[in-house]
Structures are given as structure tokens and as C-alpha cells.
């Protein structure tokens, strides 16, 4: 295997000069362009590539980052999609990724306690306690998504739940729908409050009383909840449903012969659980995992290199048109 000493001998310079040239290491020593050219040509002739380990030692950086999923199931396709984007973005830059699942009552993964990564992307059910624990590592980190228990001053890339909910309700209200049911598996108080606030703001825009009694949170059996709410509230003309309920909803529609959108209009919240045909069929609000992952990687690299201070970025969204929302006459 070709080493830095072989390159130094070939170029007729010291190995420290080779290290400074190939690793772009800053120092107070001036190296002429002629010497730099000799080193690069010698390295090319010998087909020498600096090892990642050696480069990390010379820069004090690992060029490796952690994707930390907190208290959420990886079977949720939103997090799978987000992880995939993060891995692709780091790979483009020649950087590595470590994936770990964490709960706030557990010990942090060893690579975080040992500072074996340059930065952390934290997502899932992120609480104030988790943020405080990660702060103790002194590793730069960014929260991807909304805090679960309370607002907290933290570096963050998110799509705001309140804005998302307001966007979906406003869209349906603009098409004449007023009796709108919303189904989500959110169980955290902060997230539920954001849903309520988004609902209220949308109805207030139309000088209408918000239908808070049609909000269903902490949904675990979507098929049953859809059945119950449509049976108990015949006035409902539209549904907002989280996209990972799409299978249960599709089964309900098929088994009950529910006419979409003539009987009930539908917006899917987030699209990571939808296949390509479903993305075309359903009106939906994109989950934003691609934009969030791209912005998260870019910002975390800048943060870990000391080129960025505090930041809080919100990913804008708009409804993607499909075939499941019908305009109705306002009575």
C-alpha cells in the first residue's frame, strides 16, 4: 500500500509537506505552487489517496454524523424517508452516517458519549430532557421536526405543525367544506395544542366556529375511528388523515363503498407513506422530509465547522393537487 512517505520520496520533499498539501492543512509555513504541483503529480503517479483515518487525525474531525431517532418506530415511513435523504446528502460529500434509536430514560449511545461524530441530527419524539442530555455531550446538534413536550430554544429545522394544520383546513374551507374531521396519532400535549391552534386560525379566517369536536387525536385504530366519526356525524363533508393511515382508510372505503370525493373529500397529511399512484390520487400536504433532510445536513455541517451560529428554519409547504377534494356549495 502506498503511504505518505512514498509520495514524499517520489516528490523529493518531507512527509509533513505532503500532508500539508494533500490535506490542505493550514499552517504558518508557506509552500510554493511549484512544490504543491510536484506533490500532487507524485501522488497521482503512485495512485495515492489519503486514508479517512489519517485525514481525520490531521483535521480533528471525523466527517461522520449521527441520525438519532428518539422514541419513535422506524416502521413509520416518514423517518425512513428522512434518514434516506440524510444518508444520500452526506454520501455526496464523502461523509459517513451512524444511525441510532434512543429513549430519554436510556444511556446515550457510546459514540455520542465518546464524541465519535461531528454532529447529531435529532428527530422523533424530542423532549426538553433529551435536548438537555445531548447538550451535555458538547457535540453540535440540530433537531429535525417539532419539540414534543414544550417549546425550547434549540437549533432546529422543522415544518411547523400549526401552520400545516392551518394550511389543510384553509384549503378545504376555501372549497366550501365546514364540517371537517381531523385524525392524527399525536398524543403529546404540545403537538395536540398546535393542531387545535391551527384549526382555530383557519376557521377564524372564514369567520366560522371551529369544529373542535371533530378533532380526533391519539388514534390507534384508524379504521374504527373513521367508522365511528362518520356514523355519528353525518354532516361531515371532508376528512384530514395522516398518510400512514392510508391502508386502513383504503380498506374502509373499499368495504363500505364510500364515494370519494362525492360523499367525502380527503386530504392526506404528509406523503411519505403514499406510493406514487396514491400521491397522484390524493390531495395531500407533503411531509417535507426531503427538504428537511437536505437543509438539516447542510446546516449541521456548517454548525459543526463553526461557520454558523443559532438557527431555526421552517420548511414551507403547500397542498399537492389530486382527485380527492370536491368543491361544494356553502349552505
N, C-alpha and C positions, 0 to 999 in steps of 0.2 A: 504494500500500500504506500502510495506517495505521501510524504509528510512535508510539513512546512520547512524542514531542514533541507530536503531535497530541492525544493524550489529556491531556497536561499543559495545553495551551492550552484545551481544552474544559472541563477541571475548574477552571482558574484556579489551578494550583499548579505547582511546579517539576517538571522531569522526574525529579529524584532522589527526590522524594516519591512519584511514580507508581511508580518502580522499587521502592522500599521496600514499598509497599502490595501491588503485584501479585505481586512475587517473594517476599513475606513475609520480606524481608531484615532481619535483626536489626541494630540499631544503638542508640546511646545517645540517639537523638533520639525524643522522644515525639510520636506522631501521633494526633490526636483521632479518635474514632469518626466524627464528622461529616465530617472530611476524607477518611477512608477510604471512607465511603459515596459521597462526591462522585466520587472516583477510580473506584470500581467502576462507578458508574452511567454515567460518561463513557465508560469502556472498553466497556461494554455497548452504549451508543448507537452507538459507532463500530465495533462488532464487532471489537474489537482482541483479539488473542491474542499473548502474549509468545512470541517465537521460541525454539526449543530452544537455539540457539547463544547467544542473549543470556542466557537463563536459566542456562546452563552457566557463562558467564563470571561471572555475579553470584554463583553459589554455589560455584564452584571444583570442580564435579562434572560429569561427562559424562552421567550417567544411562544409561550404556551398559556392558555387561558382556561378557566373553568366555567362550565354551564351548570349552575346549581339549582335543581328543581326542588322546591320546598313544599312538602305535604300535599302533593297532587299526584294523581295517577298518570303514568306515562302513556296509558292507553288513550288518554284524551289527545286527539289528533292535533289540537292547537299547539300543544307543547312539542309534539313530534315535528310539526312543520317549522316551529320556531328554532328548534335545535338543528334541523337540517340546514336552514338558512345560515345560522351562525357558523356551522362547520364549513359550509361552502365559502363563506366570506373570509374566514381565517385561512382556509386552504389556498385561496387565491393569493394570499400574502405570504405564503410559505410558513404559516404558523400552525401550532397544534392546539387541540382541544381535549379537555378532560370532562367527562360527564359524571355528575354525582347527584344522588337523591338525598334529601336532608329533612329532618323534622326538628322542631325547635327544642325538644327535650333530649336530643341526642348529642353526642360529641361531634364536632366538626370533622369532616374527612381529613385524614392525615396530611394530604398535600397542601391543604389550606393552613393548617397549624404550622407546617414546616415552610410556608411561603414558597412552595414549588411552582407557583404560577404567577404571571404578571398582573392578572386582573380576574375579576369574577363577574359574570352575568347572573344575577339572582332573579328567579321567577317562580311562579306558582302562588301558593298562599304565603305571602311575605308579610310577617308581623314586625312590630316595633322591636320585640325581643330578638328576633332573628337578625335584624339590621344592627342592633347593638352588639350582638355576638360577632358578626362579621367585621364590624368596625374594629374590634379588638385584635384582629389579625394584622391591621395596618396595610392590607392589600387593597388597592383601588377597586371599587366595585360600582356597578350600575344595576338598579332594579328595573327589570323589564315588566311593565304592567302596573296595576294599581295596588297600593298597600291594602292589606286585608282587614286590619283592625282599626287603624287611625291614620290620619294624615301625618306625614313625617317629612322633615327637611332632609332630602336624600337625592343623590344623583339618580335621575330617572328618565326612562323612555317609555311612554305609555300611550294608549288610546283611552281617553277618559270615558268611563262607564256612563256617567251622567250625560255627556254630550252624545254618546252613541244611542242611548235610550231616547233622548230628546229628538235626535235625527229620525229614528224609526217611527216614533209616534207622530211627529210633524208630517212625515211623508204620507202616512195613512190618513191623517186628519185632512190633509190637502186633497185627498181623493174622496172626501166625503164621509169617511168612516169616523164614528164617535164611540161606538161600543167595541172597545179593543181589549183583548185579553193578552197578558204577557206571562210567559212561562220560563222560569230560569231555575237552575240548581244552586244559585247563590244562597249561602246560609250565613255569611258573615255580616254583621250589623252595618259596617261601613258601606259595603257593596250594595246591600239592600236599600240603604238610605239614598245612595246615588241613583238607584233605579227609581225610587219614589220621587226624588227631586227632578229627574229628567222627565218623568211622566207629567208631573205638575206643570213644569215650564212649558211643555208642548201644548197642553190643554189651555193654559193661560193665554198663549199666543192667539188662540181662537175664541177667547172669552167663554170657555166651557169649563164645567166642573170636571175635574179628573176622575176617571173611573178606577179608583184605587182598590175597590173590592174585586176587580178583575185581575189584580196582580197576584201571581202565584210564585212564591219563592221556595227554596229548599225542595224542589221537585225531585223525587227519586224514581217515581213510576210515571213517566210522561203519558203513556197510553191511557192509564186510569184517570189521570188528572184532566187530560183533554176530553175524555168521555164525560166526566162529571161536570166540567165547566160549560161544555156545550149543551148538556142536558138541562142544567139548572138555569142557564142564561140564554134563552132562545134569541135574545136581542143582539147577541154578538155577531158582528159582521167581519171582524178581522182578528188574526192571531199573530203575535210575535213569539217566535220559538227559537231557542238555542239550537244551533245546527247539529250538535251531537245527539239531539232528539229526533233526527230526521228519519231513522229507521222505524222508531215507534210511531211517528206521525204518519209515515207512508203506509204502514200496516193498518193503522186506524182508517185512513182514507179509503184504502182498498176494501177492507172488510165492511165498512159502514156505507160505502158508496157515496162519500162526501164529495160534492161537486166543487172543485177549486178552479177558478175563483168565484164562480157564480153564487155559490152558497156562502163561502167564507174566503176572504182574501188572506194571504200569508206572506210574512217576511221572515226569513231566516236570519238570526243574529250570528254573525261570523260565518265563514265559508270553509274552514279547514276540514270539516267533516263531510263536505259535499263532494261528490265526484263531478267530472266535467259536465255530464248531462244535467245533473242537478243544479250546477251553477248557472247553466243556461236557462233552466226551467224556473227556478225560484227567484223572486226578487229577494235580494239579500244584502246585508251590510258586511263587507269584507272584514275579516278578522285583523288584518294588518300585520300578520306575523312576518311577512317578507320585509316590509318597510321597517318594522321594529327591529328585526334581526340585523338588517343592514346598518341602520343608524346606531344600534347598540354596539356592534363590533367597531365601527369607525370611531365612535365617541370613547369607547373603553381603551382603545389603543392610544388615542391622544391623551386620555387621562393618565394612563399608566406610564407614559413618557414625559409627563409633567408639562404637556403643552395645552392643557385645558383645566379650567377651574370648575366651579359648581355649574351644574347644568340640569335642566328639566325640559324635556322635549315631548310635545304631544303630537301624535300621528293623526293627520286629518283623514276623514273618511266620507264617503258618500254612497248612497244606495246604488247597487248594481241592478239594472233593469232585467226583469224576467217576464214570466207569464202568469204570476200568481196574485196579482193585485188588480182589482177592478174598480173603476170609478163608479160611485153610487150617488144618487140624488139625496141631498140633505133634506130631511123632513122638517 
